[in-house]
Amino acid sequence: MKVETFSGGPFQENGYLARCPETGAAIVIDPGAWAPRLAERIQEEEMEIEAIVLTHAHLDHVEGIPAIRKVTPAPIYLHPRDQPLYARAEDQAKAFSIPFRGPLPPPDRALAHAQLFRFGNVELRVREAPGHAPGHVILVAQEEGLAFVGDVVFKGSIGRTDLPGGDFQQLLQSIREEVLTLPDETRLLTGHGPETTVGEERTGNPFLIPQFRGGFA
């Protein structure tokens, strides 16, 4: 799988273009403020976009959907528990005093825990990981040795839990059960900041070291 990272906007959100090198099939993950740049490339290179996949529905991860949908009818995938957040995207923009680029088209298909998502010859396993958002998921490409983790965990940090629907203890449990159970060499492609690995965060993340030693539930 070939993965390209796109970053931009006031939150410097990372979104991703993932492509199958054998078939050319591609998906867009978490289209944020950077999406117009990718929309131009989709047209120029006549990319075959099979899906727009959302790890969760916070504004910075969905605001670019209208730009992508102008150039591809690809279905939007979202976990049902984050649909209320998705429906309130305009209110999220007002809360942060930033322009709203909507309206957002409704999600087309639901993501579920353990679902196997395929595009081309690439397989992604969906894992529910709530805590930062009620319907947050991560996408694990086991054969590729990487995972798209959204805002669950970052290099040396974890997702915030002070937004509506956030739950600190639930987030820690999600990280312990859905992230730290992956092989240490697994690359973690995060929603903000640089990528990291499971091993780096297991042993060096100040929020997670107590988890590894059995401190928190």
HELIX and SHEET records of a PDB file:
HELIX    1   1 ALA A   35  GLU A   45  1                                  11    
HELIX    2   2 LEU A   59  VAL A   62  1                                   4    
HELIX    3   3 ILE A   65  ARG A   69  1                                   5    
HELIX    4   4 PRO A   80  ASP A   82  5                                   3    
HELIX    5   5 GLN A   83  ALA A   87  1                                   5    
HELIX    6   6 ALA A   89  ALA A   95  1                                   7    
HELIX    7   7 PHE A  168  SER A  174  1                                   7    
HELIX    8   8 ILE A  175  VAL A  179  3                                   5    
HELIX    9   9 VAL A  198  GLY A  204  1                                   7    
HELIX   10  10 ILE A  209  PHE A  212  1                                   4    
SHEET    1   A 6 LYS A   2  GLY A   8  0                                        
SHEET    2   A 6 GLU A  13  ARG A  19 -1                                        
SHEET    3   A 6 ALA A  25  ILE A  29 -1                                        
SHEET    4   A 6 GLU A  48  VAL A  53  1                                        
SHEET    5   A 6 ILE A  76  LEU A  78  1                                        
SHEET    6   A 6 ARG A 109  ALA A 110  1                                        
SHEET    1   B 6 LEU A 116  PHE A 119  0                                        
SHEET    2   B 6 VAL A 122  GLU A 128 -1                                        
SHEET    3   B 6 VAL A 137  ALA A 141 -1                                        
SHEET    4   B 6 LEU A 146  GLY A 150 -1                                        
SHEET    5   B 6 ARG A 187  THR A 190  1                                        
SHEET    6   B 6 THR A 196  THR A 197 -1                                        
SHEET    1   C 2 VAL A 153  PHE A 154  0                                        
SHEET    2   C 2 SER A 157  ILE A 158 -1                                        
END                                                                             
